[in-house]
Amino acid sequence: MKINQTPCNYLDSVAEIAIRAGASIMEIYQQDFDVEHKGDGSPLTQADLAAHNLIKEALQKLTPDLPLLSEESRDISWQERSSWQTYWLVDPLDGTKEFVNRNGEFTVNIALISDQRPVLGVVYAPVYDILYTGCEGIGATRTEKNGAVEKIAVRRYTGNRPTIVASRSHRGEALEKAIERINENHGEAEMLSMGSSFKLCLVAEGKADIYPRLGLTSEWDTAAAHAVVNAAGGRVTNLDGKDLQYNKKDLLNPWFVVSDSDYDWLPLINDTQ
């Protein structure tokens, strides 16, 4: 299935959809809410489902011929998905644990995937009213609290004391070893802890040098922010240095590293495996 115009023409509409989904999430966030659990034990709230339904309906109106895969509709078979060339990939509420813990570090993620690559991405953080966008050919932006649109770009690592962003909820032995190895070679790193796809966006806007994710994630967790990183001049690669791909038979991502496109962190990180 192909789209009938260039992907970046959809960017404003998709940003508006993400903001509307964020508003529906905030209605529930500001109340007492129930928490259910998915099959893998992760929490599911009414906010996930409300945002999913809003995004699904809006994207179907915007592009009636394009399919949609969302964390909340993950059961679409590989037999059906394998024929998709272009489709929407959505995480209506990335960081449900952050939502449940009420720390504000959750996002709405909407990506357009074409030929297994994220060509457009919108990440919206409703508590902070921060919007990140990225699209191939036009770059990446950050907009805060309805203010001016700011162009963003990754910063080029110069070799001294990097800033590492890591998950607030998911640490592990492999990551701790990687951080130790980086510290040994580059000096004591500054650490930033953050939830959800915010972590990729911190690299995209030049606030961090590297985000190593040495743990499992799903394709909908990364796609939108991956598009932002790409548009900002960075890369999201597996530990072999290859860009993450989407619409695989297995929807889990391999371990990956987010950084600028010039500096190769992989020898250090792979040295810990």
N, C-alpha and C positions, 0 to 999 in steps of 0.2 A: 504494500500500500504506500502511495506517495502523497506528499502534500502538494497543494496547488499554488503555493507561493514560497518565497524564501523564509527559512525558519525565523529570522530576526524580526520579520513583520508581525510575528505573534507575541513578541516580547512584552509590549505594554498590556495586552489583553491578559496574558498569563500572570503578570505582576498583579493586576487588579484582582484576578481570581484568587491568588495566594493571600492577598490582603483581606479579601472577604472571608476566606476560610479561617484566617487568623482571628477575625472578629467573632466568628462562630465559636472558635475555641475559647476565646476570652470570656464569652457569656457563661460558659461552664466553669472555667478556671476561677471565676470570682464567686462561685457558689460551692456548697458541699456537693461532692460528686461520688458516684459509685465506681469501684475499680473491679473489673473482671480480670481473668487471666486467659491468655491464648494457649494453644497447645504446647508451646515451648516454655510456658510459665511466665512470659513477659506480660506486663499489665496492659489492659485495654480499657479505655474509658469511653464515655459517651462522646467526648470531644474528638477522639479518633474517628468515630463513625460519622459524626456530624460533618467534620471537615471532608472526609472521604466522599460523602454523598454530594456535598456542594461542589467539590472539584470535579467529580465525575460528570455531573449534569452540565456544568459550565463548559467543560472541554468537549463534551459531545455536541453542544451547540456550536462551539467554535470550529471544530473539525469533525464533522459527523462521520467521516470515513476512516478516521484513525482509531485503532484500538487503544486500550488503556490497561496498564498493569499497576496495581496499587498494593501496598502492604496489606490492605484490608480486602483485597480480591486476589490473593496470591495463588489461589488454587487453579488458575487457568493452566491447562495441560501443555506440556512441551510440544505435543503434536500440533496444537493450535498455534502456539507462539512461534514455532520454528519457521513459519511462513511470513512473519512480520519483518518488514524492512524498516518502517518508521512507525513509532508509537510513543505514547506518553507513559512515563514512569514516575510514579508519585509515592511519596511518603507523607500522608496528610498530617501526621504529628510525629516528627522525629525527635526522640528524647522523651518517651512517655514516662520514664522514671523521673526525669527532671520535672515534668509536669506534675506528677504525683507528689514529688517532694517540694513543689512550689518554689523552685529556685529561678525560674524564668528562662532557663537555658534550653528551650525547645524551639523547633522550627517547623515551618511548612515547606516541603520540598517538591518542586514540580520540574521535571526534565523532559525534553524531547530527544528521543534516541533515534538515530538514523545510521544504518549499517553498523550497528553495535557500538556507536560512539555517541556521547552526549553532546549535541550541537547547540542546545539552548538550556539554560538553567535559571531558576528563580528560587531563592531561599529567603523566607520571611520569618523574622523572630517577633511574634506579636507583643510580647511583654515589653520589649525594648523599642518596638516600632522601627526596626532596622530591616531594610530590604537590600539584598544582594542580587544582582543580575549578571548574566554572562551569555554571550552568543558569539559564535565563530564569525570573525570578520569585523566586529564592531567593538570588541573589548568588554571589560567588566566594570560594574558600577556598585556604589554603596550609597543608599539614601537613608538618612536618619530623621525620624519624627517629622516627616513631610517637608524636610528641608531641601536644600540644593542637592542635585545629583552629583556625586563625586566619582570621578574616574579612579579606579584602583589598579594596582599592579603589584606583583610579587617583588620583594626586595632581593637583590643579588647578594648572596652570602660572600663575605670577604675573608673568612677563615678564622675569625676569633670569636670566642664565647657566643655560640648560637643561642637563639631562643627556640625552645622546643615546646610544642603544644601537645598535650596528652589528654586522654579521656578522664573525666571526673569519676565515671562509674566503672570503667573497665581498665584495670591495670593487670599486669601479669609478669611472670619471671622473665620472659623473653624481652619485654619492653624495658624492664629495669636493667637488664644486662646491656641492651642497646644504649640506654642513656649513660650508663657507666662507661661504656666504650667511647662514646662521643666526648664525654667529659675528660677522659684520659688523653684524647688526641687534640681537643680544641679548647680546653679550659672549662671551668664550671659553667654549665649552661643555665640560662634563666628558664624557669619552668612556668608554663601557663596551663592551668587546668580548666577544662570547658566541657560542656555536654553537647551532644547532637552534632549536626553538620556545621555548627559554628567553627569547629576546629579546622576544617578545610578552608573556611572563609577567612580565618585569621592569617593563614599563609597567603591567600589570594590578595589580601589588602596590605601585606607587608608588615604585619605585626609579629609574625613568627617566621622562622627560617625553615622549620621542618615539622611535619606531623607524621610520626611512624605509627601505623596501626598494625600491631602484631597480635591480632585477634580477629575473630570472625565478625563480619558484617554482611548485610544483604545488599543487593544491587540498588534498591530504592533508598538505602541509607546514604549513598554516596553520589548518585548520578547528577542531581541538580548542582550540588557544590562542586563536583568534578568539572562541570561545564564552566562554572565561574572561575575556577582555578586555571583551566585551559585558556579562557579568554583574558585572564590577567597575566599570562605569560609563564605559568607554572606547569607542572606535570603531576599526574597521579599514576604511579607505576607499581606493578608487582615487584617482588624481590629479584626478578630476572631483568628488570628494567623495561618491561613492556607495559604499554598503557592498559589500564583496566578495560575490559570489554563487557558489553551488556547483552542481555537476552541470550545468556548461556543456558544450557539444559539445567545446570545446577545454578540456582540464583544466589548462592553464597559467593562473596568476593574472596579472593586470596588475600593474604597479608599484603599491605601496601605502604607506600611512602609518598607523602605530598611535600613538594619542595619547588624551588625555582628550577628552571630547565637547564641551568649551566653547571651546578655543582652536583657531583655524584656522591651521595651518602651511602650507596649500597654496599661498597666494600666493608665499611665499618659495621653496618647492620648485619650483613650476612656472616661476618666474622663471629657473631654471637650465636649463630644457629647450630 
